[in-house]
């Protein structure tokens, strides 16, 4: 008999994933896993003398008041600010929050989920979902109480019910690019986020729709792939400045990339907004600081976070299942100083082929 076995030990012995073991030990009757496999896992856990060694696990039986929070990273300001709003609302309701950062992708997400559940989390708030995320489907099918926030999941099954709190990312990007076009810009670059996330995908689609609505061509060479990190925004800005013809304006799919681009432009001697207009997305705290003054789309973190907590606590306290709640908040354009005055494009071409711009 082993004294201190782990979920990993059981998973290796049974030839299954750690999440499968975690789900069976939480609910042996889960519909996702066959009765035979469930019994096999339970037998192995017994043979290995598995005992959850967290006090929270026993407390959870009597409402241990723990919420699990899964975030992509706490290194980016948006997620740290969102996390703070979630913690504050949870504490106001007598709940503690255990956060897990899943920078390693789907496998890391799976590990984080099972660890939070093993620590006695009564429900999960998940910020890390991908558009095609098998972990989310497994959790829903196993009746784990969860709320997705900021990012939604499209597949594998669109019919699975889940609660979601987020902003209209498509409309927000549409507003951002509309603003630049209405200021007179036509040569506009886009720094896009990863398309495997709903935030990256929807914001790029919203930007494309704005170009289409105004009959403005989006140069495919001016769509740069970023990862929502500051360094990728800086790298994209350097690439666009290295081209014979550069844009006059940039929409970055989040503020962190926009601030990276801002650093690159200023390092190269370009004035923002004098030489380059810039719009971000998220409205993180540093975007409003003097010297940054970034025009951006607000994400309403102070609304999303507390609302996600409220919805999850309702699910935890309900004895019966209720229809899923999906809340899509309206984005708001926050105009600061990185866009500048309206401009008019003259017909006179510069030696580089770029149109000269004069301020109105």
C-alpha positions, 0 to 999 in steps of 0.5 A: 500500500502506498502512503501518498499517491497522486492523481497522476499515479492513478492516471498512469496506472489506469492509462487515462488522463489526469482530468478523467481521474479527477472527474471520476473521483468527484462524481463516479456516475459522470455520464462522460465516462463508462461505468466500467472505466469509472469502477476501474479508476476507483479500484486503482485509487483504493489500491494505491491508498489515494487520499486527497490531502487538502482540508478544502476537500472535506470543507467542500462537502459543507460549502467550503466556499472556494472558487477556482479561477483559471487564467491564461496568465497573470503577467498581463495587466488585463488578467491581473485587473480582472482577477482582482475584481473577481476576488473582491466580489467573491470575498464580499460573498464569503468565498475564497479564490484559488487562481491557476495560470495556464500559460502552457496551453490545453494540457496545462489547462487540464492540469489546472482544472483538476488541481482546482477541483481537487482542492475543493473548488465548488465551481470554476470561472474560466478565462482561458477557453479556446474556440475549440476546447475539449477540456470545456466539453469534458467539464460540462458533460461531467456537470462541473459548475463553471462560467466562461468569462472573456472567451467563449468556446464554439466546439466540439459541441455547440449544443452544450449549455454553459454560462458566459460573461463577455464583451462584444469583441466584434463590435468593439473592434468595429468601433475602433477601426470606424474611429480611425476611418472617420478621422480620415485614415485609409492606410490602416494596419491591424495587429491581430491576436491569436485566432484560436481564441474567440477574442482574437478571432472576433476582433479581427473579424470586426476590424475587417467588417469596418473596412468593408462597410467603409469600402476601404481596402485592408492590405493583407500585408498590414495584418500582423499576427501577435500573441496579445503580449507587449513584445509581439506588438513591438515586433509588429510595429518594427516590421511595418516601419521597415516596409517601403510604405507604412500605414498612418494608423494602427488598430492593435487587438489589445492594449498590451500589444498597442503599448508595445507598438507605441514604444517601437514608434517612439523609439524610431522617432515617430510621433504618436499621433503626429506621425502615427495614430493608434487604437488599442482594446481592453482599457487596462489601467496603464493605458490612461497614464500620462504619456500613454493616453491610449485611445482604446475600447473598454472591456468593462472588467469591473462589470464582467468579473463580479457578474461572473462570480454572481452567476457562478454562486447562483449555480452553486446554490441552485438545487436544480439545473437552470438554463445557461446565462449568456451576457454580452456587454456593449463595448465603449470607445474611450478617446484619449490622445493617440489618434489626434486630429482629423486628416485629409489625404492629398493626391500628391504621392511621397517618394516612398509611394505613401500618401502625404497627410495634412491635418485639418 
